[in-house]
Amino acid sequence: MTRSRLAVASLSAAALGIAAVLVPTASIAEPITETPAASAQVIWADATGDFVYSELNDGQIELADEWRWTAPLGATSSSLADFGAFGENGFTANGSSPVAFVHGVAPVSGSEVEAFLEDSATNAGDQVLTGVFVVVPDSESSAAIPVQAVDGLRGADTQWLFIGDGAPLSTPDFATALEQIDAEIAGYFVIFPGQAPTLPENPEEPEVPQDEEPTLELRAAPERFDDVPTFEELLTAQGTQVALRAAVPDAAGIASLRIGDLTTYFTPQPTAALTLSSASITVSQATTTGFTVSGSGFAPGEIVSSGIGTGAMGDSLPDTFIADADGNVSGTIVLPAAWAAAGDYFIVLVGESSGQVASSALAITGAAPVAVPVPGEATYTG
């Protein structure tokens, strides 16, 4: 689904409070145990080539309809492979430096926020921070404010934290706050822990003693958006705090993220496969009892449609399935009379959200049933 490209925005941290709450908080929600319906679009971002590198420029980065990544000033590489790796559990940061993934969205107004976030969810380690970018289009500043999802994205139960405020906001209150200042959600982010690069001291800024945490205040008013820390400083603060904790391998990783109409899996993209109960059946069987199909490699919770074809011809079938939590489907297909003819065909399953396609050959033998006249007496009038 196409999203409009967003202009360059300053990724400032007025509303996030990274320095104050970087040590992950205790969970405030129960684990998600059910597999929700798939979002309208499902993609896999499972390799470094699926991300575009965006260098921070004066704390700014471009938000677009794609996954991008960035690291703070002082990082020594522009290769994502130097900051972490993709594996069976998704992307895991190696802790060499903080690193962030960012993704833009078409503007979401305050009145649309609850619907936009209703089915949101993250499957990530307890050191990973997620949140959204908020902008005020008509303000003098183009700054985009990162707002933290305290315990990850959890649909309507997500709690949102503004820096210095202390008390998280519920999603309805968060939506109301955006409406009050005519703000919009412009994108979202994932921040992974790491040791922030050591930069030369700035003589214009006072040195913060090592045994003291920086004190950050709430700066939520639009007129003060130009006076907040940049996204680069957000990354640096995040890395400094988490570096004090013992490294836990998968704590710094993410497997999936769902927000709006897009679900991203950072785990390896599966190869969809289809198995039929029999590779050869009769016309009578195909149109009465049918045949069973077993598919795999689809997105959890997505609708999987079916079809039949031969050569250059094809047609959709009325049978649809819902993938389970492992991306598997199974069921029975009975062919309509229009396809009741002997021949070599292929059966196709297509994931409506993921676009995953699987097919398998099916041979249909024998002739179509022929109507047999029934003897009887006929009465004519006229």
C-alpha positions in Angstrom: 0.0 0.0 0.0 1.5 3.3 -1.1 2.2 6.0 1.4 3.1 9.5 0.7 6.7 10.5 1.1 7.3 12.7 4.0 9.6 15.8 4.1 12.8 15.9 6.2 11.9 16.4 9.8 14.0 17.0 12.9 13.8 13.9 15.1 13.8 15.7 18.4 13.1 14.1 21.8 11.0 16.6 23.7 8.3 14.1 24.5 10.2 10.9 25.0 12.3 11.2 28.2 14.9 8.6 27.1 17.5 9.7 29.6 15.0 9.3 32.4 13.4 6.0 31.6 16.1 4.2 29.6 16.4 1.3 32.0 13.4 -0.7 30.8 10.4 -0.5 33.0 8.5 -3.5 34.4 5.8 -4.8 32.1 2.4 -3.2 32.6 0.4 -5.5 30.4 -0.3 -9.2 30.1 1.5 -11.2 27.2 -0.4 -11.4 24.0 -1.6 -15.0 23.6 -4.0 -14.8 20.7 -3.1 -14.5 17.0 -4.8 -11.4 15.7 -6.0 -11.1 12.1 -3.2 -10.0 9.8 -2.9 -6.3 8.9 -3.7 -5.2 5.4 -0.1 -5.5 4.4 2.6 -7.8 5.6 6.3 -7.6 4.7 9.6 -9.2 5.7 12.6 -7.0 6.4 15.0 -9.8 7.1 18.3 -8.7 5.6 20.5 -5.5 5.6 19.5 -4.9 2.0 15.9 -4.3 3.1 17.0 -1.1 4.9 18.2 2.2 3.5 21.0 4.0 5.4 20.2 7.6 6.3 22.9 9.7 7.9 21.8 12.0 10.6 22.2 15.6 9.4 21.9 18.1 12.2 19.7 15.7 14.0 17.5 15.2 11.0 16.5 12.2 9.0 14.0 11.7 6.1 10.9 9.6 6.9 9.6 7.7 3.9 7.5 4.7 2.9 10.3 2.3 3.6 12.5 1.0 6.5 15.5 3.1 7.1 18.2 2.9 9.7 20.6 5.3 11.3 23.2 5.5 14.1 24.4 8.5 16.1 27.2 10.8 15.1 30.6 9.2 15.8 29.5 5.7 14.7 32.3 4.3 12.5 30.4 2.4 9.9 27.5 2.9 7.5 26.9 -0.8 7.2 24.0 -2.2 9.2 25.8 -5.5 9.5 28.4 -3.9 11.8 25.6 -3.1 14.3 23.7 -6.3 14.5 22.6 -9.4 12.6 19.4 -11.1 11.3 18.6 -14.6 12.4 15.8 -16.9 13.4 14.8 -14.5 16.2 14.8 -11.4 14.1 17.3 -8.6 14.2 19.6 -8.5 17.3 21.8 -5.5 17.9 25.4 -6.4 18.9 25.8 -3.4 21.4 28.6 -1.8 19.6 26.6 1.4 19.2 23.0 2.5 19.5 21.1 1.9 16.2 17.6 2.8 15.1 15.1 1.7 12.5 12.6 4.4 11.3 9.5 4.2 9.0 7.3 7.0 7.8 3.5 6.9 7.4 0.9 9.1 5.8 -0.1 11.7 8.4 -2.4 10.3 11.1 -4.5 13.0 12.8 -5.4 13.0 16.5 -9.0 11.8 15.6 -7.6 8.9 13.7 -5.0 7.8 16.2 -7.1 5.3 18.2 -8.1 3.4 15.0 -4.5 3.6 13.7 -3.1 2.0 16.9 -6.0 -0.4 17.6 -4.2 -3.5 16.4 -0.6 -2.4 17.0 1.8 -4.9 18.5 5.6 -5.5 19.0 7.5 -8.7 19.7 10.8 -7.3 21.0 13.3 -7.7 23.8 13.0 -5.7 27.0 15.9 -3.4 26.0 14.3 -2.3 22.8 12.4 1.0 22.6 9.5 1.6 20.2 7.4 4.7 19.6 6.0 7.1 17.1 7.0 10.5 15.7 4.6 13.4 16.2 4.6 16.6 14.1 2.6 19.8 14.2 2.3 20.8 10.5 1.3 24.4 11.1 3.9 25.2 13.7 7.0 27.3 13.0 9.2 24.3 13.7 9.3 21.2 11.5 10.5 19.1 14.5 9.1 15.5 14.8 8.7 14.6 18.5 9.5 10.9 19.4 6.9 9.6 21.9 7.7 6.3 23.6 5.4 3.3 23.8 6.3 2.4 27.4 5.9 -1.3 27.2 5.9 -1.7 23.5 2.9 -1.4 21.1 -0.1 -3.2 22.6 -3.1 -1.9 20.7 -5.6 0.1 22.7 -3.7 -0.8 25.9 -0.5 1.0 24.8 0.8 3.5 27.3 2.6 6.6 26.0 5.3 8.5 27.8 6.2 12.2 27.3 9.6 13.2 28.7 9.6 14.6 32.2 5.9 14.1 32.7 6.3 11.0 34.8 2.8 9.5 34.2 2.2 7.6 31.0 -0.9 8.5 29.0 -3.5 6.0 27.8 -4.0 5.8 24.1 -7.3 7.8 24.2 -5.6 10.5 26.3 -2.7 10.5 23.8 -5.1 10.9 20.9 -6.8 13.8 22.8 -3.5 15.5 23.4 -2.6 15.4 19.7 -6.0 16.8 18.8 -5.5 19.7 21.2 -2.4 20.9 19.4 -3.4 19.8 15.9 -0.6 17.3 15.8 -0.2 14.2 13.6 1.7 10.9 13.7 4.3 10.9 10.9 6.1 7.7 11.5 7.5 5.3 14.0 10.8 4.0 15.3 12.7 1.1 17.0 15.8 1.9 19.0 18.3 -0.8 19.9 20.8 -0.5 22.8 24.5 0.0 22.5 27.4 2.0 23.8 27.2 5.6 22.5 30.3 6.8 20.6 32.7 9.1 22.5 32.6 12.5 21.0 34.8 15.5 21.5 33.7 17.7 24.4 31.7 20.8 23.4 33.2 23.7 25.4 29.9 25.6 25.0 28.0 22.9 27.0 28.5 22.2 30.7 30.0 18.9 31.6 27.6 16.5 33.3 29.3 14.6 36.2 29.4 10.8 35.6 27.6 10.1 38.9 24.6 12.3 37.9 21.9 11.6 35.5 20.9 14.4 33.1 17.8 16.2 34.1 15.3 16.7 31.2 12.1 18.7 31.4 8.8 18.4 29.5 8.7 20.5 26.4 5.4 19.7 24.8 4.3 23.2 23.6 4.7 23.6 19.8 6.5 26.9 20.2 9.3 25.1 22.1 9.8 22.3 19.5 12.8 24.0 18.2 14.5 23.8 21.6 14.5 20.1 22.2 17.2 17.3 22.0 17.7 15.9 18.5 17.1 12.3 17.6 20.9 11.8 17.6 20.9 12.9 21.3 18.0 10.4 21.9 20.2 7.6 20.5 23.2 8.7 22.6 21.2 8.9 25.8 19.6 5.5 25.2 22.9 3.8 24.6 24.6 5.4 27.6 21.9 4.1 30.0 21.5 0.6 28.6 25.2 0.0 28.4 25.2 -0.1 32.2 23.2 -3.2 32.1 24.5 -6.7 31.6 24.0 -7.8 27.9 21.3 -10.3 27.3 21.5 -11.6 23.7 17.9 -11.5 22.6 16.9 -8.6 24.9 18.3 -6.2 22.2 16.3 -7.7 19.4 13.0 -7.5 17.6 11.1 -10.2 15.8 8.0 -8.2 14.5 6.2 -4.9 14.6 2.6 -4.1 13.6 1.2 -0.6 13.4 -1.4 0.9 11.1 -2.0 -1.2 8.1 1.5 -2.7 8.0 3.1 -5.7 9.8 6.9 -6.1 9.5 8.6 -9.4 10.3 12.3 -9.2 10.9 12.6 -13.0 11.0 13.5 -14.9 7.8 10.9 -14.8 5.1 9.4 -18.3 4.7 8.9 -20.1 1.4 5.2 -20.7 0.9 4.4 -24.3 0.1 1.3 -26.2 -0.9 0.5 -30.0 -0.6 -2.6 -31.7 -2.0 -4.1 -34.8 -0.6 -3.7 -36.4 -4.0 -2.0 -35.3 -7.2 -4.6 -37.0 -9.3 -8.4 -37.3 -8.9 -11.4 -37.9 -11.0 -13.8 -35.3 -12.3 -16.5 -36.8 -10.0 -14.3 -36.5 -7.0 -13.1 -33.0 -7.9 -16.7 -31.7 -8.0 -18.3 -33.6 -5.1 -16.0 -34.6 -2.3 -13.1 -32.4 -3.5 -9.6 -32.7 -2.2 -7.7 -31.4 0.9 -5.0 -28.7 0.8 -2.2 -28.0 3.3 -0.3 -24.8 3.0 2.6 -23.2 4.9 4.7 -20.1 4.9 2.0 -17.5 5.2 1.6 -14.6 7.6 -0.1 -15.5 10.9 -3.7 -14.6 10.8 -3.9 -13.6 7.2 -6.7 -14.6 4.7 -5.4 -17.1 2.1 -7.4 -17.3 -1.1 -7.3 -20.1 -3.6 -7.4 -20.5 -7.4 -7.1 -22.9 -10.2 -5.4 -22.6 -13.6 -4.1 -24.4 -16.6 -1.7 -22.9 -19.1 -2.5 -19.2 -19.5 -5.9 -19.5 -18.0 -6.8 -19.2 -14.4 -9.7 -18.4 -12.1 -10.2 -17.7 -8.4 -12.1 -20.2 -6.3 -14.6 -19.4 -3.5 -12.6 -21.3 -0.9 -10.6 -19.1 1.5 -8.6 -20.0 4.6 -7.2 -18.3 7.7 -3.5 -18.9 8.5 -2.9 -20.0 12.1 -0.2 -18.6 14.4 2.5 -20.6 12.5 1.3 -19.4 9.1 -0.3 -22.7 8.2 -3.6 -23.4 6.5 -5.6 -26.5 5.7 -9.0 -27.4 4.3 -11.0 -28.8 1.5 -11.6 -27.4 -2.0 -14.5 -28.6 -4.2 -14.2 -27.4 -7.8 -17.1 -25.7 -9.5 -18.7 -27.3 -12.4 -17.0 -24.9 -14.8 -13.8 -26.8 -14.1 -15.3 -30.3 -14.4 -13.1 -31.4 -17.3 -10.2 -33.8 -17.5 -6.8 -32.1 -17.8 -3.6 -31.0 -16.1 -4.1 -28.0 -13.7 -2.4 -26.2 -10.9 -3.9 -25.2 -7.6 -2.7 -21.9 -6.1 -2.9 -20.4 -2.6 -2.2 -16.6 -2.2 -1.8 -14.7 1.0 -3.9 -11.6 0.7 -1.8 -9.6 3.1 1.7 -10.9 2.5 1.4 -11.8 -1.2 3.0 -15.2 -0.5 2.2 -17.6 -3.3 2.3 -21.4 -3.3 1.1 -23.8 -6.0 0.9 -27.5 -6.7 0.0 -29.6 -9.8 -3.3 -31.4 -10.0 -4.3 -33.9 -12.7 -8.0 -34.5 -13.2 -9.0 -37.7 -15.0 -12.2 -39.1 -16.5 -15.1 -37.4 -18.2 -17.7 -35.1 -16.8 -20.9 -36.7 -15.7 -23.4 -37.0 -18.5 -27.1 -36.5 -17.8 -29.1 -39.7 -18.2 -32.7 -39.4 -19.4 -35.2 -41.0 -17.0 -38.0 -43.0 -18.7 -41.5 -41.9 -18.0 -44.9 -40.9 -19.4 -45.4 -37.5 -20.9 -48.7 -35.7 -21.0 -49.3 -33.1 -23.7 -52.1 -30.6 -23.8 -53.1 -28.2 -26.5 
